[in-house]
Amino acid sequence: MAESHIFDPKHKAILESEDRKNWQNPKEIIELLELKASDVVADLGCGTGYFTVPLSHKVKKVYGIDIQKEMLTFLEHKIQQQKIENIETTLSKENEIPLKNKSVDLLLSVNTLHEFSHKEAIIDEIQRVLKADGRVVIIDFKKEISESGPPLSRRISKEKAKRLFKEKDLTTVKTHDLKLHYLIVFRKTESYEGVR
């Protein structure tokens, strides 16, 4: 059985630190997503809402999805403070996305690909919840030594990430190198028949 490496919520201050903007600027990344005001977006592994909140200012609706209730409680506090009305927090189980079939235009997953214990199962779930022409954006740490991020042995290379998604009929449409991360945009192919 594959081992899971879920981020410890006791360290959530790291996710909100000013320093994070230096190595993972949400404004820069959100500009790369080419969002439309009508989009419904899922932020898978949303944590404290570092991307969920700025996304909510650009799109129709955002699902903030996380496996840890403590993270969602923190995000819900932010939502109340900032009076945001288009974020829905959703507690998930491992390898499951609790959304309806074909319900999102874009799924964003930041710093989580290396955490999923069953990557094929979660990619099947991503396929299921995407609309016919939906996109997936995967951002994760490059497989090289850096001061921040998981151990090198747990990181997933950009090439392996592309291969995992290609095997599930998701086509790479764009890649972009960030300071410590890679960003890959995949698109759902019309022929995919995996939804049951």
N, C-alpha and C positions, 0 to 999 in steps of 0.2 A: 504493500500500500504506500502511495506517495505521501511524503511528509509535508505538513502544512507549516508555514512560517508567518503567522499573523502578527501584524504590528501591535506592540503592547500599548494599550491606551494610557498607561501611566506616563508615557513619554509624549503625550499629545502636544505639549508646549513646543516641541521641536517642529511640529507641523504648522504652527502658527507664528514661528519666529520671523523677525525682520530679516535675518540672515538667509532664510529660504528664498526670499525675493531675488537674492544675488545669483542663486544657482537654479532657481525654477520660478521665473517670473510669470504669474498667471495672465497678466495683460498681454504679453508677447505671445503666449501659447493660444489664448482665446482668439486673437487676431488670425492665427494660422488656421483656425477651424472653419472659417468661411460660413459662419452661422447665418440663418435667416430668422426674422422675427417670429415666423410661424412654427419654428422647430420645437419638437418635444425631445428633450435630451435626458439621458440617464447617465448619472455620474456613479459608476460602479466602483465600490470601495472608496466612498466619498470622504471617509474620515471625519474631520472637523468642519468640512465644507469649504476648504481652501479654494477649490474651483467651483463648487456648487453655487455659492453666493454670487460671485461675479458673472457666472453663466446666466443666473436668473435675470440679470439686467439686460440680456441680449436676446432671450428667446421666450416663447409662449409658456413653457413649463419645464421644470427640472425635477427629476426623481433623484433624491439623494439616497443612495443604497449602500448599506454597510452591514457587516456581519456582527458588529459590536454595538450593543445598545448604548454604551457609555459615549461612543462617538456621536451617535445620532442625538442623544440628549444635549450634548454640547452644541451641535448644529441647530437644534430646535431653539435653544436659548438665543443664538445669533439671529435666527429668523424672527423671533418675537421682538428682540431689541431693535432690529432694523425694519420691522413691520413689512416683511416680504410675504407676498401672497401667492406666489407661483412655484414654491418649492414644496414637494411632498416627500417626507422622510419615510424610508421603507427598510425594515429589518429583514435581512436575507439569511438563508442558510447556506452553508458551504456548497459551492457548485450549483446553486439555484439562483435565478433572478425572478423575484416575485412580481412579474409584470405580465400583461396579456401578450399573446402572439401579435407580431407586427404592430407594436404600439409606439416605437420610438424612431425618430429620424436619425439620431446620432447617439452613439454610446461612447462615452469617454471613460477610460480606465487609466489612472495615473499611479505609477509606482506599485502596481498590484500584480502584474503578470507573474513576477517571480514568487509571489505569495500563494498563488492558487495551487492546491495539491493535485487536482485533476484538471489539467489545462484543456484537454480535449472536451471534457464535460462542460466546462464553463464557456468554451467557444461555441459549442452546440446551443447553449442557452442564449448566448449573444445573437447567434443566427436567428433563433426563434423569435426574439423580441424586436428585431429590426424590421422596419417596413421594407417593401420590395426594393427600393433604391437606397436603403439606409447605409450609413457609414459607421465604422468603428475607428476610434482614435486610441492607439495604444502608446503610452509614454512610459518608458522605464529606463532604469540605469544602464548605461553602456557597460559592456563586459570588459571593464578595465579598472584598475585600482584608482580609487578616489577617496577623499576624506569623508564624504557622506555616503550613506547607502548601505545595502546589505553586503555580506561577504561575497567576494568574487565567485566563489563556488555556487552560490545561489542565484546569481544573475543570469538572465536569458539574453543571449546575443541578438542583435537586430536580425541577423540571417535566420536564426532559429525561430524567432517570433514570426517572421514572414512565412517561413515554411509551415509552422503550426496553423496559421490562418488560411494559407493556400490549400492545405489538405481538407479544410472545411468549406471550400468554394468561396472564400473571401479574397478578392483581388486587391493587390497593393496599388494604390493610385497616387500616393505621395509619401516621401520620407523627408525628414528634416533633422539635422543635427543641432542639438541644444548643448549647453555647456557640459553637463554631466549625463545627459539623457539623449535617447533617440526618440523621435516622434514618427509613427507610421499611421497613415490613413488607409483603411481598407474599405472596399465597397462590396455590398452584397450582390451576388450575380443573379441575374433574372432566372436562371435555370435551376436554382437551388430548390430541392423538394424535401428538405429535411424536417419541415414542420409537420408534426403528427396531430 
